[in-house]
Amino acid sequence: MRVVVVGAGIGGLAAALALMLRGFEVQVLEQARELREVGAGLQISPNGNRTLAALGLADAVARIAAEPAGKKVRLWNTGQTWNLFDLGASSRERYGFPYLTVHRADLHQVLIDAVKARHPEAIRMGVRIDGVEQRGHEVIVRSGDSVVAVADVVIGADGVHSQVRQCLIGPDRPTFSGIIAWRGVIEASRLPAHLRQPYGYNWVGPGAHVIHYPMRRGELINFVGAVEQQGWEVESWSTVGSTQECLSDFAGWHDDVQTLIRSLQTPYKWALMGRETLTRWSYGRVGLLGDACHPTLPFLAQGAVMALEDGLVLARCLEQWRSDPVMGLQRFEQARVERTSRIVEGSAANAKRFHNPQLAHAEGAAKYVDEQWSEQRVKERYEWLFEYQADTVAL
């Protein structure tokens, strides 16, 4: 079976690799002229690392990752700290796989290398598709007046601005979430020792929160600061802001947060847009995965992990229904839609939880954190995520 995957991001490459491992003929079409991922961090929870292991990438990912010992919550102004959950050895013991933090570009390169190792010419660059036409048992992929591929199945893994989705159902209508996010990378050596500890930190406060964690064996620190703000709605990962502007958005926050912001190599900012989660992902022999069909706010740290899971489950479904790929795509949707919808909803709920007005004052904040991040509440929010097994889940 010939499968064309549109989009050479994390989800598209995971799908391509999973399909190749099952003997499919795969071509990846990418509109960018060079394979390059933006400088940002990703948290890969145990369910994601289970998926990467099933793709044969566990060792390669371990070499480029950091492994936090745990996650902690800190209060925006006092720095008071609460333990969120333990990771490290406890994650391996509880779920069978680690919780890792990686630089997006590093994970992207691991996937690129694995796909090219199986077929050096599998990825075609500089191809922007604007037409997908089904003719009988084939799908014609067009770019302008040119036919760029003919396949048995086409998968749109081309992100929130998916051209494949637009070909199927028309343009989307994103709405501003009311939150802008700052992001940047810090060389760990520039920070004091207590900000280089091997933990993931989540600072919570009224109307804003900050996340930071180690990457690349602890050599880098990833920083994300989200703040409720109106009047700026540019959805771009490459818009450069100023350090002073970022400091202004977190005025009054703890000195540790100020130190992190001042240490950013380049502060980028982008508007977080909300999109409706699709309930239908496939149309005949054309299907969608990842952000193309279930974009999410980044507050459960599952966006990239969902794309990895999608890629593996999709390949399993097409393998099981080789003689009927239309059914295979439908079964993929049925296997994934409930979980991904729940993650999208949970991410939106976390935005409100991280920014609750009760966090404004230390006394109310302590009560709120004790309640919202109690062991029972944390298990309710995360256990079902981490226990998921994309390699064995029923199809």
MIBADREN-405223 format. One record per atom (N, C-alpha, C): y negated, x, z negated. Coordinates in steps of 0.05 Angstrom, whole numbers, plus 5000, padded with zeros to 4 digits. Example, Ala and Ser with C-alpha at 12.3 -4.5 7.8 and 13.67 -1.06 7.14 Angstrom:
511452644844 509052464844 506652644844 504552574858 502152734857 499952584843 
***
This chain:
502450175000 500050005000 497550185000 495650115017 493150265019 491050125001 489950274983 487950164965 485350324968 483150184972 480550314972 479150244946 478250444932 476750404907 473850484913 472050294909 469150344914 467850424888 466950674886 465750774862 467350994849 466151234847 467551464835 466551524808 466051304792 465451344764 467951354748 467651324722 470051354704 472151144710 471350894713 473350684718 474650714745 473050774765 474150794792 476151024794 475451254782 477251484783 479751444766 479451304744 481851244727 483751064743 482650864756 484250684773 485550834795 484051014809 485151164831 487451344822 487051474799 489151654789 491651494781 491251264767 493551104759 495050994783 493650924804 494950834828 496451054842 495251294844 496551524856 499151594842 499051584815 501451644800 503751454806 503051214817 505051014823 505651004853 504751204868 505451224896 503751084916 501450984907 499650844926 498051044942 497250964966 495451124982 492651034975 491051214964 488451144953 486151304965 484051154971 481551284980 479251184963 477651364953 475351294936 472851334953 471151124954 468651144968 466351144948 464651344950 462351374931 459751404947 457751244939 455251244954 453551504948 453851624925 452451874919 453352094938 451652284944 452352504961 453752734947 453552734920 454952934904 455852804879 458152894869 459252784844 457852904820 456252734807 454652834785 454352614765 454952664740 454652474719 452252544702 450852344692 448452394675 449352514648 447452654636 448052784610 447852594587 450052474580 450152294558 452952304545 453152204521 455652214507 457251964509 459851984504 461651764503 463451784478 464051564466 466051554445 468651444456 470751594454 473351514464 475151454441 475451194434 477051114411 480051144418 481751104398 484651154402 485851004425 484950754430 485950604452 485250734479 482850854480 482051004504 483751254508 484251394486 485751644488 488751584494 489751354485 492351274494 492451244524 490451124535 490251084564 490151354579 488451534569 488151794581 490851954580 492251924558 494852054555 496851944576 496751674580 498451554600 497851644628 495451744632 494651854658 495152154660 496352264639 496952554639 494652734632 492552624619 490152774615 489552854586 491452804568 490952854540 490053144534 491453334545 490853614540 488153694552 487653604576 485153674589 482753564574 483053314564 480853194549 480453324522 482653404509 482453534483 480853794486 481053924508 479654184512 476554154515 475653914523 472753884527 471453694506 473053604487 472053394468 471353514441 470153354424 469953404395 471453184381 472553244358 474053044343 472752994316 471152784313 469852734288 471852674265 471052754241 472752704218 472452414208 470252284217 469752014208 467151914219 466551664212 463951544220 462551444194 459951484194 458351404170 455951244178 455151064160 452650904164 450551024146 448051064156 445851164140 443550964142 442050944121 439750754120 437250894131 435850754147 433650864164 431551024149 430850934125 428551074112 429451254089 431451184074 432351344051 434551544058 436051484080 438251664087 440751604071 440651394053 443051334038 445451294057 447751394048 450051404066 452451244056 453751104074 456150964069 458351054088 460851064080 463051134098 463750884114 463850914140 464650694158 467750684161 468850904172 471750934171 472451224176 474851304167 475751574170 477051604198 476751834209 477951894235 479652144232 479552324251 481152574249 484052504246 485352634226 488252594222 488952304217 487152154203 487851874197 487951704222 486351764242 486551614267 489151674281 489951924282 492551994295 494851854280 494751854254 496851744238 496951434241 494651304241 494551014242 495050904270 493951034290 494050924317 495751094337 496551324328 498051504346 496451674364 493751634364 492051784382 489351844367 487952054376 485452124363 483051954371 480951974356 478351864364 476652114372 475852124397 474452354408 471652284417 469852474417 467252444429 466852654450 465852564473 465652744496 462952724510 462252924525 460052914544 461052764569 459652564577 460452394600 461152574624 459552774630 460052944653 462653094651 463353174626 465853324622 468253144628 468252894617 470452714622 470552644652 468352604664 468152544693 469552764709 468953014702 470053244716 473053254713 474053194689 476953184684 478352994703 477052754707 478252554724 478052634754 475752754761 475452854789 477653054795 477953244777 479953464782 482753344784 483453144768 486153024769 486552874795 484552724804 484852584830 485052784853 483352984853 483453174875 486053344875 487153384851 489653534850 491953384864 491753124865 493852964878 493252924907 490652924914 489852894942 486953004945 486653254955 484053384956 481953224971 482753054990 480852905007 480652614998 481452544974 481552264966 478852144962 476852314955 474152204949 472252264972 471052054983 469152085005 466352024994 464552214998 461852194987 459852075008 457651974998 455451885016 456151635031 457851465021 458651225035 457650985018 455650845029 454650605015 455650365031 457250205018 458449975031 456649735028 456549575049 454949325048 456449085060 459049125065 460648895076 463548925070 464748715061 467648705056 468748455068 470448485088 471448255103 474548255103 475648025095 478547995094 479547875120 481448005133 482647905157 485647915153 486847685148 489747665143 490547835119 492248035124 493248205102 491648465100 489348475113 487748715112 484848655102 483548865091 480748845083 479249055099 477148965112 475449145128 472949215111 472449465106 470149555091 468049675110 465649565108 463549645127 461249775113 459949955128 457350065121 455550035145 453649845144 452049785167 453849675189 453749785213 455449695235 458049845237 458450025219 460850195220 463050095201 465550115211 467850075194 468550335180 468350345153 468950595139 471750605128 473050375125 475750375115 477150115121 479750125124 481449885126 483649915105 484049715089 485849735067 487449485062 489549505046 490949265037 489549135014 488249304997 486849204974 484249374971 482049234963 479549374956 478849314928 478049514913 477249484885 474349574882 472649394872 469849464866 469649574838 469349834836 468949974810 466250104811 464349964823 461750084829 459449994810 460249934785 458249914763 456649664763 454549664746 452949424741 451449334766 450949514784 449549444809 451549414832 453849314826 456149314845 455449184872 455849344893 455549234920 457949054927 460249124917 462648954923 462248684910 461348674885 460848414873 458748264889 456748394898 454648254914 455848144939 457648294952 458948194976 460547944970 461747924946 463447704939 461947454930 459947504912 458647264900 455647274900 454447474914 451547484915 450347654893 447647684893 446347844873 446547734845 446547914825 446547824797 443647774788 443447654764 440847604753 440747714724 440247974722 440248094695 437747994679 438147974653 435947904635 435548124615 433048174608 432448384589 433348304561 434848494548 435948434522 433848444500 431448554506 429448594485 429748864471 431549034481 432049294469 431749514490 430249724483 430349964500 431850174485 432950364500 434550574487 433550844496 433351024476 432851304481 435451454480 435751654498 438151814496 437352104503 439052284494 438652564499 440752734487 440852984495 442853174485 441453404471 442653494449 441453704432 443453924430 442554174433 444254404427 444654414397 447154414388 447654404359 446454634345 446254864357 445255104344 442255064336 440954874348 438054824342 437654654317 439854544306 439754364283 440554494257 439554394235 440554494209 443454414204 444754564186 447654534183 448454244177 446854094161 447753824153 447653624176 446253694197 446153524221 448153614242 449753814235 451853904253 454653844243 454753684221 457353624209 459053454229 461653484228 463353354248 463853054242 461652904242 461752614237 460052474258 460852224263 459052044278 457351894259 454751884264 452851744246 451551514260 451251294244 449851054254 447750984234 445251044241 442950974225 442150684231 441950524211 441150244215 438550174202 436950004215 434349934204 433249684217 431149574207 430049334217 428949374246 430249244265 429349254293 430049504308 431749674297 432449924311 434850044298 436250224313 438350394301 438550654317 439850844305 440251114317 443151194314 444251314335 447051414334 446951704343 448451874328 448852144338 451552244330 452652424347 455352524342 455752774359 457752944351 458153194365 459653154392 459253334410 460753334436 461453624443 463153644463 463853914475 464454114453 466554044438 467654224416 465554274394 463554094392 461554124372 459154284381 459054374406 456854544416 454354374421 454754114426 452453934432 452553694414 450253574410 449953324394 448853114413 450052884414 449052664430 447252484412 444952404423 443052234409 442551984425 442651754411 441751504423 440151354402 437751264410 436151104392 435450844406 436150614394 435550354406 433450214389 431450104403 429249974389 428449714403 428049504387 427149244399 424249274407 423749214433 421049264444 420749094469 418348994474 417748834498 415848994516 415848914542 413849024560 414649254577 417149344574 418149564592 421049494599 421649444624 424249344632 425449504655 425149774654 426249944675 429150014669 431049924685 433849974680 434750224696 434050454685 434750714698 435550914677 437751064683 438651274665 437051534668 435251544688 433951794694 430951794689 429951584676 427051564669 426451744645 424751934649 424052124627 421752014611 422152004585 419951934567 418952184553 417252144533 416152374519 417152374490 417352614479 418152644451 416352494433 413752504438 411852364421 412252064422 412851954445 413351664448 415851584432 417951754434 420351694419 419851704389 418351914380 417651934352 416151694342 414351594359 412751364352 414451114348 416551084365 418350854363 419950864337 420251104325 421751134300 420051244277 417451164278 415551244257 416551124230 416451294210 417251204183 420251244178 421751314198 424551364194 424951644180 427351674169 428051914154 427452174169 426852384154 426252644166 428552744184 431052674178 433252764194 433052644223 432252394224 431852264250 429652394265 427452454251 425152594264 426052864275 427653014259 428653274268 430353254293 432053054294 433753004318 431952954342 429952784339 428252714362 426752964372 425653114353 424153354361 425953564375 428553554370 430353754381 431553664408 430953424418 431953334443 431053524466 432853604483 432153764506 430353604525 431153364532 429553184548 430152904539 428052754529 428552474521 428452284545 430552144550 430651944571 430551664558 429551464572 429551194561 430251004583 431650784575 432250574594 432350304580 431750104595 431849824585 434649724586 435649604564 438349494564 438149204574 439549164596 439548904609 442148754603 441948494599 444348334595 445148194621 447748174625 448848034649 451047854640 451347644655 453447454650 456147574656 458047554638 460747654642 462147464662 463347574683 464647414702 467347314691 468047064698 470646964690 472646984713 471647044737 473347094760 472747374771 474847534773 474447814782 475647874809 477247694820 478547754846 478247524865 478047594891 477847404913 479847504934 482147384935 484147474954 485047764948 484547944967 485448214964 483148404954 481048284945 478748444935 478348374905 478248584888 477948544860 475748724848 475048674823 472948824809 474148934783 472949154774 473649254747 471249384734 471449424708 469349564693 466749414693 464549564694 461849444692 461249254715 462749264737 462349084759 462948794751 464648754732 465348484724 464948414695 464848614677 464348554649 462448764636 459948784647 458048974635 457448894606 456949094590 456649044561 454249214550 453049114529 451249284514 452949504500 451749734494 453449964485 453849984455 454149754441 454049764412 456849734399 458949744415 461649764404 462950024414 461550174430 462550424441 465150384456 465250174473 467650104487 467250084518 464850134528 464350094556 466150264574 466050534569 467750714584 470750664579 471350604554 474150554547 475250314561 473550094563 474449864578 475049934607 473450104619 473850184647 476450334649 477050514630 479550664631 481950474628 481750294609 483950094606 484249934631 482049834642 482249684667 483749834689 483050084692 484350244714 487350254711 488250294686 491150314682 492550044685 491349834673 492649574675 492649474704 490449524718 490449454747 492749584762 493049844758 495149984773 497949874765 498349814740 500949694731 501349424745 499249264747 499548994760 500149024789 498749194804 499249224832 502049354837 502949514819 505649624821 507749404817 507349234797 509249024792 509348814813 507048764826 506848554847 506248694874 507648904880 507149054905 507348864930 509248674929 509648504952 507548274953 505948254932 503948034931 501448134916 499848304929 497548414915 495448204907 495347984920 493547774911 494347674883 496947634879 497847564853 497447794833 497848044842 497348274825 494548274814 492548224831 489748224822 489247994803 490447764808 490147534790 491347594763 493647724763 494947784737 493347994722 492148184736 490348374723 488048234709 486748054723 484647904711 485547754686 487847614688 488947464665 489547644642 490547884647 491248074626 488848184611 486448184624 484248324614 481848154606 481547924617 478947774614 478347694585 480347614570 479847534543 478947764525 480247994528 479548234512 476748324519 476248354545 473648464553 471348274545 471748014547 469747824538 469247844508 471247884493 470947914464 469448174457 469848384473 468348634468 465448594475 464848464497 462048414504 460648254482 461948054472 460847884450 460448054425 462448214419 462248384395 460048594396 459548694420 457348884424 454648754419 454348514429 451848364425 451448304395 453648234381 453448174353 452748424337 453648654345 453048904331 450048974334 448848914356 445948964359 444448814337 445148574332 443748414311 444448534283 446948614280 447848724254 446348984248 446149164268 444849424264 441849394258 440549174268 437649144267 436748934247 438548844229 437848614212 435348664195 433648464192 431248484176 431848564147 434248484137 434848554109 434948854104 435049004126 435249294123 432549424117 430449264117 427749374114 427349504087 428549394066 428149494038 430749584026 430649804011 433049934001 434849743986 433649573969 435349403952 436949203969 435449063986 436848864004 438749004023 437949244032 439649384051 442349464039 442249564014 444749644001 446749414000 445749173992 447448943991 448448864018 446748874038 447448804065 449548994077 449149254073 451149444083 453749414069 453649384043 456149354028 457749114038 456348904045 457648664055 458648694084 456848794102 457548804130 459449034137 459449244121 461149474127 463249514105 464049294093 466249314074 468849374090 470849474076 473349554090 474449324106 474349074094 475548844108 473948774133 471248784131 469648714155 470048924177 470149174169 470549394189 473249354203 475349294188 477949254201 477849014220 476448804212 476248574230 474948644256 472948814255 471448884279 472749094297 474349274285 475349504300 478349524303 479849414285 482749454286 483949354312 483149114320 484348994345 483549164369 481249294368 480449474390 482249714392 482649844369 484050104369 487050074373 488149854366 491049814368 492049744396 490249684414 490949594441 492449814456 494449734472 496049924487 496149854516 494249974531 494049904560 496549974576 498050174565 500450254580 502850074576 502749894556 505049724551 504349434548 501749364547 501049084543 502348904564 503148664556 504448474573 502648404597 503848384620 502348324645 502848024653 
***
